[in-house]
Amino acid sequence: MKKILLLVLLVGVGLVVKRKIDEGKKEQALWAEATDSVSRG
């Protein structure tokens, strides 16, 4: 029973970490888009 609870806890922590990483990537992409120099053609 303890092993199952530990597994569920680890999966939950993994999902939270993945969500935080994804949010960071989205924010970084947004900043990159906002601060890129505009090319004039």
Buried (B, 14 or more C-beta within 10 A) or exposed (E): EEEEEEEEEEEEEEEEEEEEEEEEEEEEEEEEEEEEEEEEE
